[in-house]
Amino acid sequence: MEEKKKYQIQTSPFVVPTDDGKVIKEHFGLASDGNSKISIAHMVAPPGWSEPFQTPEFDEYTFIIKGKKQFIIDNETIVLEAGQSIKVEKNTRLQYSNPFTEACEYIAICLPAFSMDAVNRER
């Protein structure tokens, strides 16, 4: 009887289709391996990128690898730089953007996992 491995190496993350130039590679989560408890994604937001305001039903942790990323959280504007991180609690209205001249590379972790149904983007 073969013993089940107690680890999983992700070598082919799910590349989320986008139409705004943002690169999203989900390593673990609903889209990549069906995990609804957590999602971990590697992202690159191009200069000038932004998303609509949203009120996610999940906690989101962001760690900036390169560049800068702007957050508008409850009408407060926060800019994070490489090496900094933030946790935004679920049910918080916020907007993510990169109004800067350099791409922003970062890791996003959502608990529970990211889903379009739970992000509640404004139109």
C-alpha positions in Angstrom: 0.0 0.0 0.0 1.4 3.3 -1.1 1.6 6.0 1.6 -0.1 9.3 0.8 2.3 12.2 0.5 1.9 14.9 3.2 2.8 17.7 0.9 1.8 19.2 -2.5 4.2 21.1 -4.7 2.5 23.5 -7.1 4.4 23.8 -10.4 1.5 24.9 -12.6 -0.6 27.5 -10.8 -4.0 28.5 -12.3 -3.6 31.7 -14.4 -6.7 33.8 -13.9 -7.9 35.4 -17.1 -8.0 39.2 -16.8 -8.7 42.1 -19.2 -6.8 44.8 -17.3 -3.2 43.7 -17.7 -2.9 42.2 -14.2 -1.3 38.8 -13.9 -2.8 36.5 -11.3 -1.3 33.1 -10.7 -3.3 31.2 -8.0 -1.1 28.5 -6.4 -3.7 27.2 -4.0 -7.4 28.0 -3.8 -10.7 27.4 -5.4 -9.6 27.8 -9.0 -6.3 25.9 -8.7 -6.9 22.9 -6.4 -10.5 23.3 -5.2 -9.4 24.5 -1.7 -12.1 26.7 -0.2 -10.2 27.4 3.1 -7.4 29.5 1.8 -6.1 31.0 -1.5 -2.5 32.0 -2.2 -1.8 33.9 -5.4 1.3 35.6 -6.9 0.2 38.8 -8.7 1.7 41.6 -10.8 -0.3 44.8 -11.1 0.8 47.0 -14.0 1.4 50.7 -13.7 -1.9 52.6 -13.8 -4.0 49.5 -12.8 -7.0 49.7 -10.4 -10.0 47.7 -9.4 -13.5 48.8 -8.4 -14.2 49.2 -4.7 -15.2 45.9 -3.0 -16.3 44.5 0.3 -14.8 41.0 0.5 -16.3 38.2 2.7 -12.7 37.0 3.5 -9.6 38.3 5.3 -6.9 39.3 2.8 -3.2 39.4 3.5 -0.9 41.2 1.0 2.9 41.1 1.0 4.6 43.4 -1.4 7.6 41.9 -3.2 8.5 44.8 -5.7 7.1 48.2 -6.4 4.2 49.9 -4.5 0.5 49.3 -4.1 -2.2 51.7 -3.0 -5.1 50.7 -0.7 -8.1 52.9 0.0 -9.6 51.4 3.2 -12.6 53.2 4.8 -11.6 56.5 3.0 -8.0 56.2 4.2 -5.3 56.0 1.6 -2.4 53.7 2.4 0.6 53.0 0.2 2.7 49.9 0.9 6.2 49.3 -0.5 8.4 46.2 -1.1 8.9 44.3 2.2 5.7 45.6 3.8 2.5 43.6 4.4 -1.1 44.3 5.5 -4.1 42.3 6.7 -7.5 43.7 5.8 -10.4 42.2 7.7 -13.4 40.7 5.9 -16.4 43.0 5.4 -14.2 46.0 5.0 -14.8 48.3 2.0 -11.6 48.9 0.0 -10.0 49.6 -3.3 -6.7 48.3 -4.6 -4.7 50.2 -7.2 -1.2 50.8 -8.6 -1.2 54.5 -9.7 2.6 54.4 -9.8 5.0 54.2 -12.8 6.4 50.7 -11.9 4.7 47.3 -11.8 3.8 46.0 -8.3 4.6 42.4 -7.6 2.9 40.9 -4.5 1.5 37.8 -2.8 -2.2 37.7 -1.7 -3.5 35.3 0.8 -7.3 35.1 1.4 -9.0 33.3 4.3 -11.4 31.7 3.4 -10.4 31.4 -0.3 -11.0 34.1 -2.8 -14.1 33.7 -5.0 -15.9 36.1 -7.3 -19.1 35.5 -5.4 -17.4 36.6 -2.1 -15.5 39.6 -3.3 -18.5 41.9 -3.7 -17.1 44.3 -6.3 -19.0 47.4 -6.9 -20.2 48.2 -10.5 
